[in-house]
């Protein structure tokens, strides 16, 4: 995989992007989310990129999920049991 930021400006260019800009760049670099990584998920899509850390650190800070699991992941991350 090429440099995760794929721009000469590197990390600074990533950090200066808007939320929508980061997601657009993510799709350019990693392609569309094409599966759900949750074991046993049988969803046929659509799939989304879910931010792992909640900080949108770089293009590797995302994992592909179906909409249901993405929503649950975000709820659990913001409101742990």
N, C-alpha and C positions, 0 to 999 in steps of 0.2 A: 504494500500500500504506500502511496506517496506520502509526503509530509502531511500530517493530519490537518494542517491549516491551509495547505496548498496555495499559499500566496507569499511573495517575497517579504511582505510585512509581518508575516507569521502571527504570533499570539496577539499583538496589538490590533491587527486588522480584525481578528475574530472578536475580541472584546469590545470593539467599537461598533459591531453590528447590532441591529435591533433584534428582538425575539424572532420576528418573521424573517429577517435577513439570515439569522443563524440557521433556521430550519430550511430555508432555500439553499443555503450553502451546503448544509448537511446532505440534502437530497442530491445535489450536484456531485459531491464527493463520494457518498456511500450508496447512492441510488435510492429508490423508494423502499420503504419497509415492505418486506415480502412474506413475512411469517410472524407468528407469535412465539416468543421464546419460552413461554410458560409450559412446563411439561404437561402433556395430556390435553392441551387446548386443541379443539377441533374446528375453530373458526376458519372460515374461508375468506375473511377480510370484511371490510378494508382494514389495512394495517397502518400503524402509526409509529413514529419514532418517539419513545418515552425517555425523558432525561433521567439518568441514573441518580446523580447527586442532588439535583434540584438547583444546581449552580450554572448549568450550561457551560461547562469548562472548555470543551472542545468537541470535535466531531466524534470522538470515541467515548464521550460521556452520554451516549444514547444507546438504547436497545430497542429492537422491533417488538411490538406488541399489537394484539387486536385492541379495538376500542374499549371493550369491557374490561380487560385486564389492565390496560393503561389507566383507565379511570380509577379502578380499585387500587392500583399501585400508587397513584397520586394521593388518593384519600388516606391510605395507610401511612404514607410518608409524612403527610401533614398532620394526621391525627392517629398516632400509634395507639395500639390497643393497650 
